[in-house]
Amino acid sequence: MDNVTDPRGVCRRRAENLAPEVPYVRGWAEGKRSADALATVLRGLGLDSDFPGLKADVNEEGDGVVCLGTIRPEAAELLASMLIVGLTVEMATQLASAPPNGPDTTAA
């Protein structure tokens, strides 16, 4: 555990020398589903060519990971902007559907 930088183990090394007791297939399949979902969204936005190294992988503990690969700075900035816009829309939607903070005037 000396090379883990977050609680989920995302930063562990890639599994290169496989250990028989580690269930790599399950983790890789999870990573593959997520990589495919991201690829579908990127393709729909016409951005699939900006992420040519997008792929599933697995770390040494058998956890699935998604690798974005080497991308241009512009692609990283675009991805960051899309995440910000998506989160902003989600927060606005939640605020619009939240009950007002004032007293309940509907009760008789």
Contact map, one row per residue, 1 for C-alpha under 8 A:
111100000000000000000000000000000000000000000000000000000000000000000000000000000000000000000000000000000000
111100000000000000000000000000000000000000000000000000000000000000000000000000000000000000000000000000000000
111110000011100000000000000000000000000000000000000000000000000000000000000000000000000000000000000000000000
111111101111000000000000000000000000000000000000000000000000000000000000000000000000000000000000000000000000
001111101111000000000000000000000000000000000000000000000000000000000000000000000000000000000000000000000000
000111111110000000000000000000000000000000000000000000000000000000000000000000000000000000000000000000000000
000111111100000000000000000000000000000000000000000000000000000000000000000000000000000000000000000000000000
000001111100000000000000000000000000000000000000000000000000000000000000000000000000000000000000000000000000
000111111111000000000000000000000000000000000000000000000000001000000000000000000000000000000000000000000000
000111111111000000000000000000000000000000000000000000000010001010000000000000000000000000000000000000000000
001111001111100000000000000000000000000000000000000000000000000000000000000000000000000000000000000000000000
001110001111110000000000000000000000000000000000000000000011100000000000000000000000000000000000000000000000
001000000011111000000000000000000000000000000000000000000011000000000000000000000000000000000000000000000000
000000000001111100000000000000000000000000000000000000001111000000000000000000000000000000000000000000000000
000000000000111111000000000000000000000000000000000000000111110000000000000000000000000000000000000000000000
000000000000011111000000000000000000000000000000000000000001000000000000000000000000000000000000000000000000
000000000000001111100000000000000000000000000000000000000000000000000000000000000000000000000000000000000000
000000000000001111110100000000000000000000000000000000000001000000000000000000000000000000000000000000000000
000000000000000011111100000000000000000000000000000000000000000000000000000000000000000000000000000000000000
000000000000000001111110000000000000000000000000000000000000000000000000000000000000000000000000000000000000
000000000000000000111110000000000000000000000000000000000000000000000000000000000000000000000000000000000000
000000000000000001111111000000000000000000000000000000000000110000000000000000000000000000000000000000000000
000000000000000000011111111000000000000000000000000000000000010000000000000000000000000000000000000000000000
000000000000000000000111111100000000000000000000000000000100111100000000000000000000000000000000000000000000
000000000000000000000011111110000000000000000000000000000000010000000000000000000000000000000000000000000000
000000000000000000000011111111000000000000000000000000000000010100000000000000000000000000000000000000000000
000000000000000000000011111111100000000000000000000000000100011110000000000000000000000000000000000000000000
000000000000000000000001111111110000000000000000000000011100011110000000000000000000000000000000000000000000
000000000000000000000000111111111000000000000000000000010000000100000000000000000000000000000000000000000000
000000000000000000000000011111111100000000000000000000000000000110000000000000000000000000000000000000000000
000000000000000000000000001111111110000000000000000000011100000111000000000000000000000000000000000000000000
000000000000000000000000000111111111000000000000000000111000000101000000000000000000000000000000000000000000
000000000000000000000000000011111111100000000000000000000000000000000000000000000000000000000000000000000000
000000000000000000000000000001111111110000000000000000010000000001000000000000000000000000000000000000000000
000000000000000000000000000000111111111000000000000001110000000001100000000000000000000000000000000000000000
000000000000000000000000000000011111111100000000000000000000000000000000000000000000000000000000000000000000
000000000000000000000000000000001111111110000000000000000000000000000000000000000000000000000000000000000000
000000000000000000000000000000000111111111000000000000000000000000000000000000000000000000000000000000000000
000000000000000000000000000000000011111111100001000001000000000000000000000000000000000000000000000000000000
000000000000000000000000000000000001111111110000000000000000000000000000000000000000000000000000000000000000
000000000000000000000000000000000000111111111000000000000000000000000000000000000000000000000000000000000000
000000000000000000000000000000000000011111111111000000000000000000000000000000000000000000000000000000000000
000000000000000000000000000000000000001111111111000000000000000000000000000000000000000000000000000000000000
000000000000000000000000000000000000000111111110000000000000000000000000000000000000000000000000000000000000
000000000000000000000000000000000000000011111111000000000000000000000000000000000000000000000000000000000000
000000000000000000000000000000000000000001111111100000000000000000000000000000000000000000000000000000000000
000000000000000000000000000000000000000001111111111000000000000000000000000000000000000000000000000000000000
000000000000000000000000000000000000001001101111111100000000000000000000000000000000000000000000000000000000
000000000000000000000000000000000000000000000111111100000000000000000000000000000000000000000000000000000000
000000000000000000000000000000000000000000000011111100000000000000000011001000000000000000000000000000000000
000000000000000000000000000000000000000000000011111111000000000000011110001000000000000000000000000000000000
000000000000000000000000000000000000000000000001111111000000000000001010000000000000000000000000000000000000
000000000000000000000000000000000000000000000000001111100000000000111110000000000000000000000000000000000000
000000000000000000000000000000000010001000000000001111110000000001111000000000000000000000000000000000000000
000000000000000000000000000000010010000000000000000011111000000001111000000000000000000000000000000000000000
000000000000000000000000000110110110000000000000000001111100000111100000000000000000000000000000000000000000
000000000000010000000000000100110000000000000000000000111110000111100000000000000000000000000000000000000000
000000000000011000000001001100100000000000000000000000011111111110000000000000000000000000000000000000000000
000000000101111000000000000000000000000000000000000000001111111110000000000000000000000000000000000000000000
000000000001111101000000000000000000000000000000000000000111111000000000000000000000000000000000000000000000
000000000001001000000101000000000000000000000000000000000111111000000000000000000000000000000000000000000000
000000000000001000000111111100000000000000000000000000000111111100000000000000000000000000000000000000000000
000000001100000000000001001100000000000000000000000000000111111110000000000000000000000000000000000000000000
000000000000000000000001011111110000000000000000000000011110011111000000000000000000000000000000000000000000
000000000100000000000000001101100000000000000000000000011110001111100000000000000000000000000000000000000000
000000000000000000000000000000110110000000000000000001111000000111110000000000000000000000000000000000000000
000000000000000000000000000000000010000000000000000011111000000011111000000000000000000000000000000000000000
000000000000000000000000000000000000000000000000001011100000000001111110000000000000000000000000000000000000
000000000000000000000000000000000000000000000000001111100000000000111110000000000000000000000000000000000000
000000000000000000000000000000000000000000000000001010000000000000011111000000000000000000000000000000000000
000000000000000000000000000000000000000000000000011110000000000000011111101100000000000000000000000000000000
000000000000000000000000000000000000000000000000010000000000000000000111111100000000000000000000000000000000
000000000000000000000000000000000000000000000000000000000000000000000011111110000000000000000000000000000000
000000000000000000000000000000000000000000000000000000000000000000000001111111000000000000000000000000000000
000000000000000000000000000000000000000000000000011000000000000000000011111111100000000000000000000000000000
000000000000000000000000000000000000000000000000000000000000000000000011111111110000000000000000000000000000
000000000000000000000000000000000000000000000000000000000000000000000000111111111000000000000000000000000000
000000000000000000000000000000000000000000000000000000000000000000000000011111111100000000000000000000000000
000000000000000000000000000000000000000000000000000000000000000000000000001111111110000000000000000000000000
000000000000000000000000000000000000000000000000000000000000000000000000000111111111000000000000000000000000
000000000000000000000000000000000000000000000000000000000000000000000000000011111111100000000000000000000000
000000000000000000000000000000000000000000000000000000000000000000000000000001111111110000000000000000000000
000000000000000000000000000000000000000000000000000000000000000000000000000000111111111000000000000000000000
000000000000000000000000000000000000000000000000000000000000000000000000000000011111111100000000000000000000
000000000000000000000000000000000000000000000000000000000000000000000000000000001111111110000000000000000000
000000000000000000000000000000000000000000000000000000000000000000000000000000000111111111000000000000000000
000000000000000000000000000000000000000000000000000000000000000000000000000000000011111111100000000000000000
000000000000000000000000000000000000000000000000000000000000000000000000000000000001111111110000000000000000
000000000000000000000000000000000000000000000000000000000000000000000000000000000000111111111000000000000000
000000000000000000000000000000000000000000000000000000000000000000000000000000000000011111111100000000000000
000000000000000000000000000000000000000000000000000000000000000000000000000000000000001111111110000000000000
000000000000000000000000000000000000000000000000000000000000000000000000000000000000000111111111000000000000
000000000000000000000000000000000000000000000000000000000000000000000000000000000000000011111111100000000000
000000000000000000000000000000000000000000000000000000000000000000000000000000000000000001111111110000000000
000000000000000000000000000000000000000000000000000000000000000000000000000000000000000000111111110000000000
000000000000000000000000000000000000000000000000000000000000000000000000000000000000000000011111110000000000
000000000000000000000000000000000000000000000000000000000000000000000000000000000000000000001111111000000000
000000000000000000000000000000000000000000000000000000000000000000000000000000000000000000000111111100000000
000000000000000000000000000000000000000000000000000000000000000000000000000000000000000000000000111110000000
000000000000000000000000000000000000000000000000000000000000000000000000000000000000000000000000011111000000
000000000000000000000000000000000000000000000000000000000000000000000000000000000000000000000000001111100000
000000000000000000000000000000000000000000000000000000000000000000000000000000000000000000000000000111110000
000000000000000000000000000000000000000000000000000000000000000000000000000000000000000000000000000011111000
000000000000000000000000000000000000000000000000000000000000000000000000000000000000000000000000000001111110
000000000000000000000000000000000000000000000000000000000000000000000000000000000000000000000000000000111111
000000000000000000000000000000000000000000000000000000000000000000000000000000000000000000000000000000011111
000000000000000000000000000000000000000000000000000000000000000000000000000000000000000000000000000000011111
000000000000000000000000000000000000000000000000000000000000000000000000000000000000000000000000000000001111
